[in-house]
Amino acid sequence: MSQNRARPAPNPLKPACWMVFIVLIGFAFGIGAAIGAYAGGTQFEHYSVGYAFWGNFWCDLLRNPAINGVPSPEAARYSTMALWLLGSGLLPFWGVAAELAAPRASGPSAARAAIQALGMAGMLGLMGITLLPSHLYPIPHGILVSVAGPLGLLGTALAVTRGWSSPRMPELASWLGALALVASLANLVQYTRQVWFFAEQSPLLPGVQKVATLLFLGWVLSVTSVGFAGRRQRS
């Protein structure tokens, strides 16, 4: 006699997770193309050639001409598309992070709504920063970074904090999120000192920015992978 087995409920997070995976792949290709096309120059070595991963900021890629004065239209075009794709494409991610950190099964949660709202505000800020590069709009660019950065950090901090006690959030994701927070906070503090308080520029800041970015994207990938798999509890 055949037995009817109840089908598992569909995973409502899968569509958003698919989008995040596609966005991360597109961003990697786009920013890679921009790095390869960048003419050269850093804030400390104006006449260098090519992109220095630990010496250039992401927003240096948006410059045309590049810092060394050589035309760099392809890098500016590719980086604009890549950063815009990242900001807009990660909007759905915050719904995934909010659900895993503060599951609906646990009942109504203001934290869930706050994670989603703060994270999305940070992504909208990134989209604005892309359209207002620092070499053309230094003041609006600095304001957006100083506003959107803390909003994104708050959303991430809330997701990480709630994630430690959530059965749906794995420890690896929580650790990556915590490390991303530390690096991002260091980056934001030094950026604020340099832009608004005219502190001496630190040659370490571009590297800190890269570490913060890689840790953040690692956190995004790990959280999205768990959401895609429909994982219910920590093993």
N, C-alpha and C positions, 0 to 999 in steps of 0.2 A: 504494500500500500504506500502510495506516495504521500509524503507529508508536505503541507504547505508551509513554507518558511517566510516569515515576514521580511520584506525587503528593507534594507537599511535606509533610513531617511536621507534624502539628498543633502549634500554638503552645501549650505548657502554661501560659504566663503570662497568656493572654487572659482567663480567668474572673476572676482576681484584679485585672487591669487594669480590666475592666469595672466591678467593684465600687468600685474607687478613683475612677473617673470619676463614678459615680453619687453616691458619698459627697461628693466635692468640690462637686458641683452642689447637693446637699441642704444642705451646710454653708453655702454662699454664700447660699442663700435663707433658711435659718433664722437665721443671724447677722444678715443684712440686716433681717429682720423684727424681731429683738430690738433692733437699733440704732434702728429707726424707732419702736419702742414705749417706749424708755427715757425715764423721766420727767425725769431730769437730775441734775446735780451731779457734781463731780470732787473729787479729794483737795485741790485748791487753790482751787476755786471751788464751795463747797458749795451755793450757791443758783442755779447756772446751770440753764438749761432745755435738755433734749435731750442727746443723746450727742455728746461731743466726740471725734472719731476719734483725734486726737493727744493728747488730754488725759485720756481715760478708759482704764482697763485693761479687758481682756476680762471679768475676773471682776466688774467693777462691774455688768455686765448681769445678774448672778445675784441682785442685791440687790432685795428687796421689803420695805419701801419703798426707793426709790432714795436716793442720798446726800442729795438735797435734801429728803427727808422725804415726798415724794409717792408714793402707792401705784404700783407698777410691776409688777403680776403677769404681764402678757403678756410683757414683756421677760425676766423671770426664767424663765418657762416656755419661751419660744422659745430662749433662750441655753442653757439646760440641755440641751434636746433637740439643739441644733446641736453643742455641744461634746462631748456624749456620742456623737453620731453620728460626729464626726470621730475621736475616740479609738478607738472600737470598729471603725469602718469602715476605718481605716488599718492595722489589724493585718495583713491580707494584703499590704499594700504592701511590708513589710520582706522578704518572701520574694522579691518582684520585684527590689528593690534589691540583695539579697544575690546573686541569680543573675546580674545584670548586672555587679556589681562583682567577683565571684569566680565565674565560670562553672563549672558542673559539668564541662564538657568539659575544663577545665584540671586535673581530678583532685580528690581530697579536699582540703578546705580548712577549717581551723578558723575562718578569717575569715568564711566564709559563714555558719556557725552562729552566730558571735558577733554579726554584723550583725543577723541575724534576732532573736536573743534579746534583745539590748540595745534594739533599736528597739521591739519589742513590749512590753518592760518600760516604756519611756517612754510608750507609748500607754495602757497599763493605769494608769499614774500619772495621766495626763490625765483618764481616766474617774473616778478617785478624787477628783481635785481638783474636778471638776464637782459631785460629790456632797457635797463639804465646802467650801463657799464661805468665803472669808476673813473675811467679816463675822460669820459664825456660829461658825466653828471655826478661829480664827486660828492656833493652834499646830499641829493636824493638817494644815491647809492648807499652812503653811510647811514642815513636815517633808516632805510629799509633793512639793512643788515642789523642795526641796533634794535629794531622792533621785531622783525620776523625771527631773528636768531633766538632771543629769549622765549618767544612763544613756542617755537619748535622744541627748544630745550625743556620747557615745562611739560609739553605733551609727552616727550620721550621719558622724562623723569617720572611722570605719573604712571606711564605704561610699565616702566621697569619696576617701580616700587610696588605696584599692584601685582605685577607679574610674578614676583618672588613668592607670593602666597597663593597664586592661581594654579590649580591642578592642570590647566591646559597649556601653561607656558613652561617650556623646558629650561633647565638651569643654564645651558649654553647660551640661549638667547638672552637671558637675564644678565649674564656676565658680559656678553658683547655689548648689550645696551648700556650697562654701567660704565664700561671702559670708554664707549663712545661719548657718554656724557662728560666724563672727566676731560677727555681730549678736546671736545667741543667747547666746554666752559673755558679751558685754558686759551683756546683760540679766540674766543669772543672777548675775553678780558684783555688780552694783548692787543687785539684789533681796536677795541674801544680806547685803550690808552694811546695808541698811535694816532687814531683819527681825530678823537675829540679832545685829548689832553696833550697832544704833540710830543708824546714820548719818543725816544729814539727807536728807530725801526730795528726790529730783531730779525736777523737772517734765519732764525729757526722757525719763524711764523709760517712760511709756506709749507714746511715739512709737517708742522703740527696740524695744519689744515688738511693735508693729505691723510695723515693718520686718523684724524677725526672722521674724514669722509669714508675711508675704507672700513673703519669699525662700524660706522652708522649703516653702511650698505650691507655689511656682514650681518648686523642685527636685523635689518629689513629682510634679508634673504632667509635667515633662520626662522623668523616669525612667520613669514609667508609660507615656507615649506611645511611648518606645523599646521598652519591653517588649511593648506591644500590637502594634507593627509587626513585632516579631520581628527587629529589626535585629541583624546579626551582626558588623559591624565598622564602625569609624569611616570616614567618607568624607573 
